[in-house]
Amino acid sequence: MVDAESLVRPVVEGAGFELFDVSFGGSGGTRILRVTVDRDGALDVDTIASLSDKIARRLDLEGFGDGRYQLEVSSPGIERPLKTPAHYARAVGARVKVKTASAVDDAQVHEGVLLAADEARIELDVDGTPRTIPLARIASARTVVDWSAELKGTSV
């Protein structure tokens, strides 16, 4: 079977998006191909639907999948997972929460502003103190939003 990412990437990038993540799996007999895309600026439902149609046509044309599967195309959202060096580089300047597999500076959970990122490590400002974390030690990471600041001044 052909790799889903190799089929999806040219469609996504050709439409002006960044391919954020691709996963194929499922449970209970339902297989799901999840394609997560990003770009600068907002992603609305119509844009995602149009891209989803293009991806589905390519997958059908190439005969992807043995049997039935469900295609889900979405954005990574405001609080997005960080998995690759490119994800970290794009998030420089954002507030992030990082969990490490083992302690770094006596902690396994680190939250602060992402100051820098490269292929091997990230640097955070944790309460005014710089902290360097090797990517190999990161178990999970995501951007975090200060929702109280985001919602301040809005009416319900």
N, C-alpha and C positions, 0 to 999 in steps of 0.2 A: 504494500500500500504506500502511496505517495505521502510524504510528510505534509501535514496541513499547513504549517507555516510557510513552506516553499510555494504553495498554491495561493495563499492569502496575501503574503507580503507584497507582490507586485500590484495587486488590485488596490490595496490600502495605500501604498506609497504613490501609485499612479493617480489616486484621487486627492493627493495632497495631505495625507494623514501620516502619523507615526504609528507603527505597529507596536503597541505597548506590551501585549502578552497574547499567547495562544495556548489553550489547553483543550485536551480532548479526553473525555472519560465519562463516567457516570456510574449510577448504581440503580438497582431495582429494574434493570432492563432498559432504562432510558439512557442513551448516550447523548452527551451534549458537547458541541464544539463551541467553546467560548472564545470570542475574538474581542480583545480590548484595544481600542484605538484612542489616539489623542491628537491634538493640534493646538496651536496658539489660537486663542479666541474660544467662543462658546460652541458647544455641540448641541444642536437641538434635535428633537425627535425626528423631524423630516430628513435631516442630514444623515442621521444614523440609519433610518429606514432605507434611504437611497443607497447608501454604502452596503447595507446588508443584502439588498437585491443584487448588487454587482458581485459580491462575494459568493452568494448562492449560485448565480449563473456560472461563475468560474468553477466552483466545486462540482456542479452538475455536469459541465462540459468535460471535466477531467475524470469523472466517475469516482469521486472521492467517497470513501466509506464503504464498508461491507454491510449493506442494509440501511435501516432507518437511523437517523440521528436528528437532533434539534440544533439549529444554529442560533446562537445568541451573540449579538454585536452590541457593545456598550462602550462608554468612556470609563476611565478609572475612577472618576468622581473627584470630589474636592479632597477628601482624606484618602489618598491613594497609596497603595503598597509600593515599596521601593525594593526592586529585586536586582537590577543590573547597574553597573557603573554609570550608564547613560541616564537611568532614572535618578540616581543620586545627583549627577551633574546638573540635571534639569531642575532639581529641587533646591539648589544652593540659594540661601537667603530665606528659605521657608523653615517653619518650626516642624521638627520631626520627633518621633518616638522610636527608639531603637532598643531591641532586646538582644542581648548577646548570649551565646551558648555558655560562656564562662565569664566570670567577673572581669571587668576592666575598670581600673581605679576603684575597686571595692564595690562595684555595682553591676547588676545585670540589666537594669532598665535605665536608659539614658534619654532625657528629653531636653531639647534645646534647639537653637537655631543652627542650621547646617551652614557652616562657614566655607567648606571646601570639600571636594571629592575628586578622586582619581581612580585609576584601575585597581589600586591596592587598599585604599583606606579612605575614611571620611574624617572630617574634623568638625566637632560641635562646640558651640558656646553653651555650656551648661551652667546657668546662673552666674555668668561672668567669668567662668573658668574654661579655657580651651581643653577639649578632650579628643584625643585621636583614637579611632577605633578601626582596626583592620577589617576589611570586608569579610575575610574568612571567618571571623569570630561572630558575625551578625547572624542571628537566628531569624529575626524578622524586623521589618522597619516600615514605617508609613509616615506620611505627612499628617499633621494634626492642625485643626483649626480652633481658634479661640472663639467659640460660638457666642459667648456673651458679648464680645467686642463686635463680632459680625452682625449681631442682631440689635445692638444698641442704636437707638434712634429710629427703629422701624416700628410701625404700628401693626397691630394684629387685626 
